[in-house]
Amino acid sequence: MIFQGGAAERPADPAALAQSRRGAGMWWTLPAVFLLLLHFGERPSSDLDPTWSMVLRWAHLHGLQWGRDIVFTYGPLGFLTPMASYYPGADRLFDVAQILFALGQAAVVALALRAVPGWIALAVIAVVAIWLRGIAGDAAWYATFAFAFAVVVNSAQSVARRRWPLWAALGFLLAAIASIKFTSTVVLALWVSCLVAWCLCRRRYADAAVICGSAVVSWLVIWLASGQELSGLFAYLATSFDIVSGYGPAMSMEADRRLEAFAIAAQIVEMVALVWIVRARYGSWATWFTLAFFGALSFIVWRASLTRADHWPMFFACASLIPLAALCCEGRYRSARSSTVAAGIVVLLSMTAFLATSPATPGAMVSEAGASVAQNLRVLRGLKRFERARKAEWEALRASVKLPRIAETVGRESVDVLMLDQVVALGLELDYRPRPVFQSYQANTAATLRLNEAHFSGDAAPRFVILKMQAIDARFPMQEDGLALAMLLKRYRPRLIEAGYLLLERTSLDAAPITLPPASAYRESRLGEPIELPQSDSPLLIFADVQLSWLGRLRAFLLREPPLALNLQTQAGEQLTFRLLRRGAQSGFVIAPLLLDARDWTRSPGANADRRAAQVSISPVDSSQANLFAQEVRVALVPFTGPFAMEDHSALEESAAYPGFSQPASDQSAVFDVVNERGHRVVFMHAPAWIEFSLAPGEYRVRGALGLLERAAADGGCIAGHADGVMAEASIRELGTQPRALWQARINPFAAPADNAERELDIESFHLPRAATLRIAFAMQANNTCDWSYLRDVQIEPVP
């Protein structure tokens, strides 16, 4: 066995060592894992995740400092994440880095698998292939740490001149991964600590120094090589820890009950299996540090995956791989059938969860893995051609961002973009000056909220701000980066609205930071109890202090924090429900007037009194979770004193009525143009794109026409690019609720020639009990090649 006693080392059994050489080896596992893990990023897009990854590469190219200029869950090498969307610059660095990362990770897995029978290697390859969508990025990084631990343990018996260079190379690879995402920095610290303790227990002091020194020095070298200042290291660690600590309370998403049951069962079985795999080492202190590493890593993966339940594939992939990696730690020295059975049970449970919850079949997933390998081989054979194609896709996206009035007004002046559409600044090539937490949904702790507030309050604040209210997860819009929005309200004045974007310009008004109210300003209330809001012509700030019960704190630690709801009633009696961020609510945000979209910012605080919030209450989203919160709630309502740059600018409201439309659009994405098609003037909307119309309570019927541009089906480039059409959708969106689907149609003339004809938009009558928004959208399918969708003659007719 690997460990015996505490200090003495037991010589390896020659027969066992000979048997271990008949293990999986490296000759086939390395290229298999390499080709499966290799990923050359994603096409450029204006969606949320592609946008932040583009900003990370932009920040690297412009020399921004992490912890000061940029505060995010990803580090200075974050732009190298394999799922990053394309942005021009450092193309070859990105592509070569993907090859080196995938090769390094594959080498770690292959080295670890040398110590185990071939069936375990087959199991690892199968898990990677089936869970490919959940493997790239985080899951692959976690698994790499686990297999790297096994490599260190298994190479401990080799001579120093062989093991120390290997460990130094491992330290550099893991430090590079840690520089991509901050969570991996925590895992790196765990990996180093447990291995150093493992060495110290065996009185191998030089080995402990090599492991610790190689990882720490590598991390520092990478930090400096990526253009970061050594003096900013502490600020990076402090701000990154703060933003990660606020991720769970703000980003948690409830899971499907069946999925969560599978996940809980898998986590319990995985922990038992890990104990079972290392059970023969009981009595050695080193054993406990091995178990501590794999157990802590498993828990980190559990929290990272299930906090936001839409990340579940990553959890089940890791739940399969981590016990297999633990098994590699002992295979060189002894055969333990029960240990392999324990690992096999975990893999079986994860596969069962996959079959029960995934819409895809195992065959489809394996087929996707094969297609991914084939694509990787094509890219490797023609890397320059691939880079040119990516650049062309970026140029197409950039050309689709049509905001000519905003671009002309901003010119070369500094500008920031709230909340999520940074691709607007990048695509228009404006003088982009991002706030530190550059995507608003991530500003959810007191420290991150203050950082963004300070960005707009100082003399270096950008002259212009492009604002689009885009709160995620049904949050209250003015709480999303609430202190920054309050500062904009006080210091910036509206200039114009274009395609749903509001352009704000900085004024010379003073802008002192918002201070927390004194204890005497708070009133005691109970969860769910309505609170009347005072009526005034000035805006109103709300500060809410809601605490978790001991049971809620336990749930938040083991799984995720339960969600809170902010319930509003307007003067007209309209009921609105939003998600409330518990920690962010303590710092305060504007509750009145209701500023829910760009046009609300153009009206004076006293305008549209019927939509002013009259009362508010805070309650659990799920009433059955009331015992997870303290029943007492402390709330302070404080007038937001002026002067304000916000005045009555209703004249700025644009007429977004396109030819043939019965009413102006209330909002739309930026990818729009008016062209001639099939003898009509149509609105060109390159998918993904959408347009919205505000509707009063009542009954409506909708008519129109849509399709793909006729020339797309015959375009050789579209066919060669495997164009697959679009999905046309119509839905109703009420404030604070999930969208309700009305109509859907797939348009794919490349597979069905009949789809090349224009499609009629015909939505039967539907009833709206309250004011809502009609959204007509075009969604891309597997790719957005030639997604040349258009819409025309939209008639929204009231039904008597």
N, C-alpha and C positions, 0 to 999 in steps of 0.2 A: 504494500500500500504506500501511498505517497508520504503520509505523516505517521510517525510512530513515536510515542513519548513526547517530549517537548523540545529538547535541545538536540538530541542525537539524530543523525540521519541514517536511515537504513539503506544499504546498498541495493541498487536495483537488481531484480532477478534476471539473469541473462536470458533465460527461456522466455520470460514475459516480454523482455525487450525485443527478442527476435520475433515473437508473435506480433508485437505492435508494428513492426515494419511491414507486416502483411496487411496493414490497415488500408484506409482509403487512398493514402498517398496524395500527391499533388498533381499528377499528370492530367487528370480529367476534371477534378473538382475546381481547380483554379480557373481554367477558361470558362467553365460552366457558370460559376458564380460571377465572374467578371462580366460576361455578356448579358447576364440577367440584371445585374445591378447598374450597368452603364446606362446613363440617361443624359441627354444633351439639352436639358431644359425644355421649356414650353414656348409655343408661339406667343408673340406679343398680343396683349388683350387689355381692355379697359376694366376687366373684372377686378374684384377686391384683391385676391391673392397675387395675380400677375402684376398688379400695380405696385404693391409694396416691394416686390422683388425687383422691379425695374428701378424704383427709387434707391434701393440698396446699391445697385451697380452705379447709378448716377452719383450717389454719395461717395463711393470709392473713387470714381474718376475725378471728382472735384475735391478730394482730399479732406472731407469732413471728418471731424473727430468724434468717436463714439464716447458717449457719456456726457458730452457737452453739446455738440451740434446734432447728434442723432442718439435717440434713446429708443431701443426696440428690443424685442425678444431675440433678435439675431445680432451676431457680432460683426466685427470688421471684415470677416470673410463670408458674411451672410449672402453676398451676391453669387457665391459659388455653390449654393444649394442646388442639387440636381433638378429640382422642380421649378427653378427660377424662370420667369418669362424673359424673353429677349429684349435687350436694350443695346443700341450700338456703342461700341467701345470695349476694349479688352476681350474681343471675341476669341482670339486664339488662346489667351490665358484661361478663359472659361472652359473651352473645349478640352485643352490639355489637362486642366485640373480635374475635369470629370473622368478622363481616362486614368489619371494617376490615383484618384480617390478610389475608383472602382477596382483598379488593379491592386492597390494596397489592401482594401477590405477583402477582396477575394483571396489574396495571399494569406491573410490572417486566418480566414476560415479554413483554407486548405492545410495550413500548418497544424491547426488544432485537430483537424480530421485525420491526420496521420496516426493518431493514437487510438483510433476506434475502428470497429469493423465497418465494412463497406456499406451495410444496410443503413447505418446511421448517416453516412454521407449522402446516400440516396434520399433519406428522409429530409435532410437539410435542403437539398436541391429541390425536392418536391414542394416543401413549404415555401421556399422563395418563389418558385414558379406560380403556385396557386395564389399566393397572397401578394403578387407582384405590385398591384395598385397600392397596397398598404406598406410595401417594403421601402420604396425609394425615399431617401431622406431620413427622417427620425428613426424609423424601425430598423433600418440598416445600420445606423450609427449605434443604437443601443446594442444590437446583436454583435457588432464589431468589438465593443468593449468586453462583452461576455466571452467571445472566442479569444480575444487578446489575453484575458486573464488565464485561460486554459493554456495558451502558448507559453506564457511566462512560467507557470507551474510545471509544465511538461519539459521545459528546457532547463530547469534549475539544476539537473544532474549533469549537464554538459559542461565542458571546460569554459573558463571565464572568457577566453579570447573569442569564443563562439557565441556565448549567451549574451554578453554585454552589448556587442554591436546590434544584435537582434532586438534587445530590449530598448536600446536607444532609438532604433528605427520605429518600433512600436510607439514609443513616447512621442515621437515627432508626428506620426500619423494621427494619433488620438488628440494631440494638441491642436492640429489643424482642424479636426472635426469640432473640437471645443470652441475654436475661433469662428465657426460658422453659426452655431446656435448656443445661447447662454446655458440652456438646460444641460447641454453636453459638457459644459465647463464644470457643472456640479457633479456629473457622472465621472468626469476625469479626476476630480478631487477624491471621490469615493474610490475609484480604481486604484489611485496612487496610495491612499491611506491604508486600504485593506492589504495591498501587496507589500507595502513597507512593514506593516504589522506582522504579516505572514513571514517575512524574512527575519524580523527581529526575534520572533518566537523561536526561530531555528538558529539564532545567533549568526546570521549571515549579514553582517553589518555593511560590508562593501556592496553586496547586492541591493540592500535597501537604499544606499546612497545613489547607486546607478539608476534605479527605477525612479526615485524622486527627482534627482537632478536632471535626468534626460527629459522628463515631462515638463518640469518647471522652466528649464532653460529653453526648450523648444517653444513653449507657449509664449515666452517673452520675446524670442527671436521673431516669431510669426507676428506678434503684436507690432513690433518696430518695423518689420519688413512690409507690413500692410499700410504703412504711412501714419501710424498712431504715435502720439507723444507719450513718453514714459510717465510724465507727470499726470497724465489723464487716466492712468490705470485704476486708481482708487475710485474716481468718479464713475468710470465704466462699470466696475463691479457693484458699486452701491446703487446706481440707477437701474442697472439690469436686474439686480435682485429685487428692487422695489417693483419694477414693472411685471416681473414674473410672479411675485407674491400677490399682485392684484389680478393676475390673469384668471385664477380659479373663480373668485367671487363675481367677476364681471362677465366672463365668457362661458360659464357653465351652461350646459344644455341637457335637458332631461332625455333619457333614453327610452326606447321601446321596452316595455316590461319583460318581454321574452328575451330580448337581446341582453338586458341587464342581468337577468337570471343566469344566462349562459356565461356572462362575463364574471359574475361573482363565483359561480361554480368553478370556472377555469382558474381564477385567481387562487381559490382555496386549494384546489388540486395541485396547482403549480407549486405553491409553497410547501405542501406536504411532500411532493415529489423531490423538491430540492433538498429537504431534510433527509429524505430517504436515500438520495443519491450519495450524500456524504456521510451517511450514518456510521460507516466503518471507521471514520476518523475521530470518533468520540474519544475524548481524553487528551487530545492535543489542542493547545491554544490556537495553533495555526488553523485547525479545522474550523473553529468558530469564525475566524475572519474570512475564510472562504465562503462559508454559509452566509455571513453578514453581507458580503458583496453581492452575491446572487439574489439574496432575499431583498436587499435594499433596491437593487436594480429593478427587480420585478415590481416592487411597489411604486417606484418612480414611473415605470412604464404604465402601470395601472392608472395612476393619477393623470399622467400626461394624455392618455388616450380617452379615459372615460369621463374626465372633467367636462369636456365638450364631446358629447356622445357620438357626434358624426365622425369622430376619429377612430371608431371601433376597429376597423381592419388592422390598424397598427398594433392594437393590443393583442389581438388573437395571433397575429404573425409572431410577435415577440414571445407570447405565452408558449408558442411551439418551439421557438429557437433557443430560448434561454436554458431550459432543462437539457437540451441536446448539447449546448455549450458546456454546461456543468458536467455532463457525462464525459466530455473530452478530458476533463481534469484528472480522471482516474484510469482511463482506458489503457494507458501505457504500462501500468503496474499490476493490474488485477482485472479479472472479469467478474462482474457482478450482474447476474441475470436479472435479479429483482430491481436493480437500478435502471436497467434498460427498459424493463416493463413499466416502471414509474414514469420515465420520460415518454414512453409510447402512449401511455394513457392521456398525458397532457396533449400530445399531438392529436390523438383521436378525438378528444373533447373539442379542441379548436376546430378541427375539420367538421365535426358535427355542427358546431355553431355556424360555420360557413354555409353548410348545406341548408340549415334551417332558416338563415336570415338573409343570405345574399340572393339577389334576383338572378345572378349569373350561375351557370352550372360549372362544376369543376372542369369539364371539357372545354368550355368557353374560355375559362381563365388560363388553362394550359395553352390553348390556341393563341390567346393574347400574348402569353409569354413567348411563344414561338415567333409571332409577328414582331415583337419587340426585339428579339435577338436578330432577326433578319434585318430590321431597320438599323440596328446598331452596326451590323456588318457593312451595310450600304454606306452609312455615314463615315465609318472608318476608312472605306475605300475612296471616298470623295469628300474629304473634310472641307476643302475650299468651296466646293459646289454647295454644300450644306450651309456654310456661313453666308454665301451670297443669297441663298433662298430665304434665310432668316432675316437678312437685312431688307430684302424686298418686302417681306411681310410687315416689317416695322414701318417702312415707307408708306405702305398701303394704309396702315392704322393711323399714322401721322396725318396723312392726307384726308382721312375721314373725319378728323377733329376740326369741325367747321364753326369757329366762333370769330368771324372777321371783325365785328364791332369791338369785342373785348380785346382781341389781339391789337387792334389799332389804338385803342385807348390806353392800354398798358404800355405798349411800345417796349422800351428797354428799361423801364422802371422795375423795381423789385416787387415780387408778388408771391403770395402763399395761396394754397388751395385747401379749403375745408369742404367736405369731410374726407372723402375717399378717392376723388377723381384726379389724383396727381398726374395721370396721363395727359390731362388737359395742358398743364404747364410744360410737361416734357414734349408733347406732340407739337405745341405751338412754339416751342423753343424760346420760352419766356425766361426772364431773369428770376429763376425759382429760388426762394429763400424759405425753406421749410421750417416750421416750428420743430422743437426737438422730438416730441412724440408725433410724428408726421401724419399718422392715420388716427382719426379722432376716437375710434372705438377702443384704442389701447390706453388712452388717458383716463385711468379709472382709480388712481390712488391720489391722496393729498399731494404727494411730491410731484407726480407727473402732471397733475392739473395745474400746479403752481408754475412748473417749468413752461408750459404752454401759455399761461396767463402772462408771464414775464416777457415772453417773446413779442407780445402785442402791446405791452405797456411802456417799453423803453424807447429811446430815441432811434434805436436800430430797427424798429418794427418795419415790416415791409410797407411800401406805400399803398399797394393794392392787395385785396383779398378776393379770390373767386370762391363764392360760397354756394354750396348745394346741400340742402338738408337731406342727409342719407343715413339716418340712424339704423343700425342693424338690430336684428333679433327683437323687433317691436319695442325698442327702447323709446323713452320720451326724448324727442329730438334735442331740446335745449339742455338735457343733461349730458349729452354726448360731447365731451370736451367743454363742460359747462362754464368754467371760468374763462376760457378763451372766448367763447361766444358772448359772454357778458361784457368782456372787454371790447369786442367788436361793436356791440350795441352802444357802448358808451363813447367810443373813439372814432369809429368809421362811419361814413355816410354812404348811402346807396348812390351809384352812378347810372347803372343800366342793367337790364335783364335781357339775356339772350339764351335761347334754347334751354330755359329752366335754370340757368346759372345767373346768380346775382353778383355783380361787380361792386365791391365796396372800396372806398378811398379813404385813407387816413386823414384826419383833421388835426388841428393844433390843440385840441382839448386835452386837459390833464386827465390822467388815467391812473389813479391810485389803486393798488390791488384790493380785492374784496377781503375784508377781515371777518373772522368768525364772530358772531354776536356774543355778548356776555351771557353768563349762565341765567341771569334774570330774564332774558328775552325768550327763553324756551318755555313752552307750556307742556304739561303732561297730558298725554292722550293714550288711547288703547288701540291696539291693532284692529284695523277695520272701522274705527270711529270717524265719522265725517268731521272735517274741520272747515269752518267758514273762512273764506278769504276776504280780507278787507278790500273795499273798492276805492280805487284812486286813479288819477291820471298818470301816475308814474309807474314804472315796472315794479314787480314784486319778486323778491328773492325768498326761496325756501331752504331751510337747513333741517335735515331730518336725521335723527340718531336712533337707529334700530339695531338692537343687539340680538345675537343668537342665544338660545338656551344652551345648557350643557349638552343636551342631546343634539341640538343643531350644530354645535361646534365639533362634536364627535363625527357627525355625518359629513361635515365640511372637510374634516381631516381625512377620513377614510374614503370618501367618494367625491362629493361636490356640494357646494353651498346651495340650499334651496332658494328658488327665485321669489322675488317680491314684485307686487303689482302696485302701480300708481294709478288710482282711480280718480278721474276728473269729471265734474259736472259743470257744464257751461250755464250762462245766464238763461239760455233758451231751453235748458233741460236736457241737452244732449249729453249722453254718457260716453266717456272715452276711457280706455284702459291701455296702459303702457307698462313695459317692464321697468322697474326701478333698480338702479345699481346701489346696493346698500352702502358700500364704503364711499362711493363718490357723492352720495347724498349728504354726507356730513360736511362737505366743503361748500355746498350751496350751489344753486342754479336758478335761472329765471323761470318762474312758474306762470307769471302773467305779465303782459298779454300772451296769448297762445301764439307762438311763432313756430309754425309747423312746416312752412315751405318758404321759398324765396320771396313770394309776393307778400307774405305777412310782414316781411322786413321793410316793405315800402310804405306801410301804413303807419299812421301815428298811433301811440299807445292807446288812445281813447277810441280809435276807429273800430267799427264792427263790434259793438258792445255785446251783442247777443252771443258771440263766440268767446267772450271773456270767461275765464275759469271762475266759478262761483264758490265751489267747495272741492276739497280734496280728501282722500283717505288712502291709507297704506295698508295692504293686506297681503297674505301669501297668495301666489298664483294658484296653488292647489290648497284648498281649504283644509284638507286632511293633514297638511304639514304645519298647521298653526302652532303645534307644540314644539316645533323646532326654533321658534322665535320667542324672545321675551315679550310678554304681552304689553308692557309699557313702552310707549313711543314718545320721544322728546322732539318737538317741532318748534322751530322759530320762523316767523314770517317777518321779513325786514324790508322796508321800502328801499328800492334801488335809486339813490339820489342822483340827479343830473348835475350839470347839463348833459344832454345826449345829442349825438350826431343824428340819431334816428328821428326823423320828422315825417310829415305826410308827403311821401313821394309817389303817390298812387299814379301820377302821370307817367311813371316809368314802366307801368305794366304794358308789356308788348302784346301786339295782336299776332298770335302764332297760328292764325287760320291759314291753312294751305289751300290751294285751288280745289274746289269741290267739297271742302269740309264744311259741315253745318255749324261748327263752333270752334273757337280757338282752343289749342292745346294748353293745358295748365302746366305741363312739364314734359320733358323729353330727354333722351340721351343725346349726345353730341354728334352722332353719326347720321346726318341728314343732308339731303339736297333735293331740289326739284328738277326733274328731267322729263323728257318726252319718251313715252313707251306705249306701243300698240295704239297710237293715235290719241293718246291722252296725256295730260300733265299729271305726273305721279310724284309721290314723295319717295325718294330712294333712301332705304334704311338698311345699310349693310349689317347683317346679323353678326353679333348680338346687338339688338337695338330695340327701343320701346318708345311709345308715346302715350301720354295720359290726358284724360279729360275729367274735369271736376263736374260732378252731377249732384243736384239737389235731391232731397227725398222724393220718391215717385216711382212710376213704372215707365220703362223704356224699351225700345227696340232699336237694333243697330244694323245698318246696311253699309255695304262698301264692296271693294274688290282689292285683291292682292295677288302676289305671285313672285316669281323670279324673273329678272330681265330675260327677254326671249332669247337673246344671243348667248346666254350662259350655256344652254344645253348643247350648242354646236361648237363651243369654244374649245379648241384643242388643248389649251393650257389647263382649262377646268377639268377636262377628262383625264389628262395626264396627272393632275394633282389630286385625283380621287375625290372630287367634289361629291358631296352627299346630301345637298339640299338643306332646308331649314325646317324648323317647327314653328308654325304660326299659332299664337295663343291669345286669348282674351280672358281677362280676369277682373274681378271687382276687389278693390282694396279699401277697407274701412280703417280709420285711424285706430291703432293699437290692437288690431286683430290680424289673423293670418289671411292671405289672399283666398278668394273663392273663384274657382275656375268656372268659366262660362262656355268656352268654345276652344277647340284645338284641331289643327289639321297639319299633317306633314306634307311638305312640297319637295319632291325629289325627282326632277325630270331626268336625272342621270341614270336612275334605276327604273322609273316608270315614265315612259314618253308622254303619257296622257297628262302628267303633271306640268308639262310645259305650257299648257293652256292656263289662262287666268282663272283664279279661284274666286268664287263669290264669298264675301264675308256676310253671313246671315245669322244674326244672334236673335233667337226668339225672345219675347218679352220677359223681362226680369224686374223684380220689385226691390226698391231700396227704402228701408224704413228710416234711414238717416242719410246725411250727406256722405258721399263716398267718391272714389276715383275709379274710372274705367281705364284699364291699361291694355293696349294692344301691343304685342311684342313678337319679335322674331328671334328664336333661339337657334344657335348653331348645333349641329349634330357632332359627329366624332371630330370633324375639323371645320374650319371656316373658309376653306378654299371656295372662291366664287359664290359666296353666300349673298348674291346680289338681289336681295328682297326689296319689294316696294309695296306701297299702300296708296289707295286713291279713293276719293269721293266718299269719305266716311260721313254717314248721315245718322245722327243720334236723335231719334224721334220719340217724344213723350207719347205714351199710350193713354188715351182718355179713360 
